[in-house]
Amino acid sequence: MKVDRRYHEPDASAVKRSNKLYGPVSRYHRHEVIGINNIPLEGRCIIAVNHSFATYDNALLSKKVNETTGRIVRSLADNSLFYVPSIGRAISKAGAVPANPKVAEFLLTDREQLVLVAPGGMREALRPSTEKYQVRWESRKGFVRLAVKTQTPIVLSCCPGADDLYTVYENRLTKMIYRQFKLPATMIRGLGLSLLPRPVNLVHYLSEPQKPPVVDGLSEDEFNAAVDKWHTELTLLMQQMLDEHQ
């Protein structure tokens, strides 16, 4: 396969080690997943999640999915992580892949796997706490386009509590560094005055699988219109889920 030179097949023993590593974190946050039965036991599926500053909440979700269904979640991780050899190898063996559309399409169409994506990316993760529980997917339509193209259902997963792990302060420096270099430089506070995440209860709420619109025979303009319409619907549904469960 030549979709990305940094791609590696996951290793079952590495996945188990990762699950064990996150065990204490899961217990610290009394982690739960509501709607785990909405994850299909076979076949392709995209899991679209909200992005917190802490990020590791989605590793807890992948752990729970693997332990419950036996399936390995293939998370689309920030490309920069794969340029650090030790980190890149570790997360690759545990199932992560570069955030590359070709890799994601390969996993869905050739491997019929579960692909986890955080559409909001770093931009959503760096939201100040004054904007917590807010979806920032306005221009992030790639996951919807991929789902429509490959006719893959999407399960939405929100974890409102993840926005309470840290207080993220708004400042001009964060915005400038992100705008210029796409790097996460920000001011945060966790438990007390420390950087330890607060021991909040983390609960993931999963939607039923959302089926993509059928676009066979549509022109490019009609295809794009279908993507825009479904993206709007999914964004509204995710916001409703966050509003309901925060």
C-alpha positions in Angstrom: 0.0 0.0 0.0 1.4 3.4 -0.9 -1.1 5.8 0.6 1.3 7.2 3.2 4.9 6.1 4.0 4.2 6.6 7.8 1.3 4.1 7.8 1.7 0.9 9.8 -0.6 -2.0 10.6 -1.7 -2.1 14.3 -0.3 -4.7 16.7 -2.8 -6.5 18.9 -0.3 -6.7 21.8 0.4 -3.0 21.5 -3.3 -2.2 21.6 -3.6 -4.2 24.8 -0.6 -2.4 26.3 -2.2 0.9 25.4 -5.5 -0.1 27.0 -3.7 -1.1 30.2 -1.8 2.2 30.2 -5.0 4.2 30.1 -6.6 2.0 32.8 -5.7 4.3 35.7 -6.8 7.3 33.6 -10.1 5.7 32.9 -10.6 5.0 36.6 -9.5 8.5 37.6 -12.3 9.9 35.5 -14.8 7.1 36.1 -15.1 6.9 32.3 -18.3 5.6 30.8 -19.7 5.2 27.2 -23.4 5.6 26.7 -24.6 4.1 23.4 -21.7 1.7 22.8 -24.1 -0.6 21.0 -24.3 2.0 18.2 -20.7 0.9 17.2 -21.2 -1.7 14.5 -19.5 -5.0 15.2 -18.3 -5.2 11.6 -18.1 -3.0 8.5 -16.8 0.5 7.9 -17.8 3.4 10.1 -16.6 6.8 11.0 -16.6 8.0 14.6 -16.7 11.8 14.7 -15.7 13.3 18.0 -15.5 16.7 19.6 -12.0 17.9 20.3 -11.0 18.9 23.8 -7.7 20.5 24.9 -6.7 17.3 26.8 -7.3 15.1 23.8 -6.8 11.8 25.7 -10.5 11.5 26.3 -10.8 10.0 22.9 -8.1 7.4 23.7 -10.4 6.3 26.5 -13.2 5.9 24.0 -11.0 3.8 21.7 -10.1 1.7 24.7 -13.7 1.1 25.6 -14.7 0.3 22.0 -11.8 -2.2 21.7 -12.6 -3.9 25.0 -16.3 -4.1 24.2 -16.4 -5.0 20.5 -12.9 -6.4 19.9 -12.4 -3.9 17.1 -9.4 -1.6 16.8 -10.2 2.0 16.3 -8.0 3.7 13.7 -7.6 7.3 14.9 -6.6 10.0 12.5 -3.8 11.7 14.5 -2.0 15.0 13.9 0.7 14.5 11.2 3.3 16.2 13.4 3.2 13.3 15.9 4.6 10.9 13.2 7.7 13.0 12.7 8.8 12.1 16.3 10.0 8.4 15.7 9.4 7.1 19.2 5.9 8.6 19.4 5.0 7.8 15.8 5.9 4.1 16.2 4.0 3.8 19.5 0.8 5.3 18.4 0.9 3.5 15.0 1.2 0.1 16.7 -1.8 1.1 18.8 -3.9 1.9 15.7 -3.3 5.6 15.0 -2.7 6.7 11.4 -1.7 10.0 9.8 -4.6 12.4 9.2 -4.5 11.8 5.4 -7.6 11.4 3.3 -6.1 8.6 1.3 -5.3 6.6 4.4 -8.8 7.1 5.8 -10.4 6.1 2.5 -8.2 3.0 2.3 -9.2 1.9 5.8 -12.8 2.4 5.0 -13.1 0.9 1.6 -10.3 -1.7 1.6 -10.3 -2.7 5.2 -13.9 -2.0 6.4 -12.6 -0.5 9.6 -13.6 2.0 12.3 -12.0 5.4 11.7 -12.0 8.0 14.4 -11.8 11.7 13.4 -11.9 14.9 15.4 -13.1 17.3 12.6 -12.5 20.5 14.7 -8.8 19.6 15.0 -6.4 21.9 16.9 -8.6 24.9 16.2 -11.4 23.3 18.3 -9.0 22.0 20.9 -7.6 25.5 21.6 -11.0 27.1 22.2 -11.0 29.2 25.4 -13.2 27.9 28.2 -15.6 30.8 27.5 -16.5 28.8 24.4 -16.6 25.3 25.9 -19.2 22.8 24.7 -19.2 24.5 21.3 -18.8 22.7 18.0 -16.2 24.3 15.7 -16.8 22.4 12.5 -17.9 25.3 10.2 -15.3 24.7 7.5 -14.3 21.1 8.4 -16.2 19.1 5.8 -13.6 16.6 4.8 -15.0 13.8 7.0 -18.4 14.3 5.5 -17.1 14.4 2.0 -15.3 11.1 2.7 -18.3 9.5 4.2 -20.5 10.4 1.3 -17.9 9.3 -1.3 -17.4 5.9 0.4 -21.1 5.6 1.6 -19.9 5.2 5.2 -22.2 5.8 8.2 -21.1 8.3 10.9 -21.5 7.8 14.6 -21.2 11.1 16.5 -19.5 11.0 19.9 -19.5 13.9 22.3 -17.8 14.1 25.7 -18.8 17.4 27.3 -16.9 16.8 30.5 -13.6 16.8 28.6 -14.0 20.6 28.3 -13.9 20.8 32.1 -10.6 19.0 32.6 -8.7 22.3 32.1 -9.5 26.0 32.1 -8.2 27.3 28.8 -7.5 31.0 28.8 -8.0 33.2 25.7 -5.0 35.2 24.7 -3.6 36.8 21.6 -0.4 34.8 21.6 -2.3 31.5 21.3 -4.2 32.8 18.2 -1.0 34.3 16.6 1.0 31.1 17.1 -1.8 28.9 15.8 -2.4 31.2 12.8 1.3 31.3 11.9 2.6 27.9 12.9 -0.5 25.7 13.7 1.0 24.9 17.1 -0.8 24.6 20.5 0.7 27.3 22.6 -1.8 28.4 25.3 -2.4 29.1 29.0 -4.2 26.5 31.0 -5.0 25.5 34.6 -6.1 22.2 35.9 -6.7 21.0 39.4 -6.1 23.9 41.8 -3.2 25.8 40.4 -1.6 22.8 38.8 -1.5 21.2 35.3 -3.1 18.0 36.7 -6.4 17.4 34.9 -9.4 17.8 37.2 -11.0 14.4 38.3 -14.2 15.1 36.4 -16.5 12.2 35.4 -15.9 11.6 31.6 -18.9 10.2 29.7 -19.0 9.7 26.0 -22.5 9.8 24.4 -22.8 8.1 21.0 -25.4 8.7 18.4 -27.1 6.1 16.3 -25.2 5.6 13.0 -26.1 8.4 10.6 -26.4 7.2 7.0 -25.0 9.3 4.2 -27.1 10.6 1.4 -26.9 8.5 -1.8 -25.2 10.6 -4.6 -25.0 8.2 -7.5 -25.4 10.0 -10.8 -25.2 13.5 -9.2 -23.1 16.2 -10.8 -20.2 17.7 -8.9 -22.3 20.7 -7.9 -25.1 18.4 -6.7 -22.5 16.3 -4.8 -21.1 19.3 -3.1 -24.6 20.5 -2.2 -25.4 17.1 -0.6 -22.1 17.3 1.4 -22.9 20.8 2.6 -26.5 19.8 3.6 -25.4 16.7 5.6 -22.5 18.6 7.2 -25.0 21.2 8.5 -27.2 18.4 9.8 -24.4 16.6 11.6 -23.0 19.7 13.1 -26.4 20.7 14.5 -26.9 17.2 15.9 -23.5 17.2 17.6 -24.3 20.6 19.1 -27.6 19.3 20.3 -25.9 16.3 22.0 -23.4 18.6 23.7 -26.2 20.9 24.9 -28.2 18.0 26.2 -25.4 16.3 28.1 -23.2 19.1 29.3 
